[in-house]
Amino acid sequence: MSRNPNICPTHPGELLREDLIPATGQSMVELAQMFGISLKHLNEVLAERKPVSPRFAVRLAKLLGNEPLFWIKMQEAYDAWHACQDVDGSRAT
């Protein structure tokens, strides 16, 4: 089954905000400390204003029990979709 190219892929912050963080029962301050980032940075990722960097992906994977590549690919898909929307490919040479 292929993805609909007209629908934006999920930002990793949305998955964290909607599903994973509530399931931990931890406060945002505790999670920011566990992730080794500031509360402001965590809030920016959750608000989808900042990307999940490769370093943050490693921290997420260690704490959540998955692979860093999961987070990196999720962020890449989101970024690539937005780049395709923003770039005028008709003038590419």
N, C-alpha and C positions, 0 to 999 in steps of 0.2 A: 504494500500500500504506500503510495507516495503522498508527500505533503502538498497541500494547496499553496501554490506560490503567492497567492493573494492575501494570505493570512500571516501576520507577523509571528515568528517563533516566540516562545515564552522566554522572557528575561529570567536569568537565574534568581534574581532578587524576588520575583513573583513566587517562584516555587518555594524559596526559603520563607518568605512572608506568609504565604497562604497555607502551606502544608507542614514544612519541616520544623520551623521554629516553634509554632504553637504546640507541636507534639512533644517537645523537649520539656516543657514546664519551667524552663529557665527564664530569668529576666533578661531584658535586652542588655543590661550592663554586664551581667554574668557571661552572656554569650559573646559580647564584644571582647571581654577579657580572655575567654577561652580561645577565640579566633585570633587573638593577638593584634586586634585593630581597635581604633577608637570607636566610641559609640556613634560619633558623627559619621564616620566612614560606613559603619554598618547600616545606619539609617539611610545613607545615600544609596547604598546598594539595594536595600529593600524597597526604596522609592523608585528604583530603576533609573537613577540619575548617574550612577557610577557602574562601571563594569566589574565583573569578577576577574581579578588579575590571576595570572598563573600561580603566584605565591598564595593568594587567598584560596585558590582552588585546591592547592595542596593541603592547606589548613582545614578547609571544609571536608575534604575527603578523609583526612585522618580522624576528625571528630565525628563524622557521620557514617563512616564505614563504607565509603564507596571509592571510586577512582578519581584522581584529579582531572583526567581526560574527559570525564562526564561533564564537569563544570566548564572546562575550557571549550569543549565542542558546543555546549549549550550557548555560551557567550558568543562564540564565533558565528553560530547560525543567526543569532539575534543581530549582531553587528553587520553581517553580510547582507541580510535582508534589508536593513536600513540603508546600507550603502547603495544597494540596487535601486531603492526608491529615490535616493538623493542625487545620484549621478546620472547625467544625461549621456547615455551611451551612443547617441546618434552622431556625436562629434569625435568619437574615438578613432584614431588612425593608427 
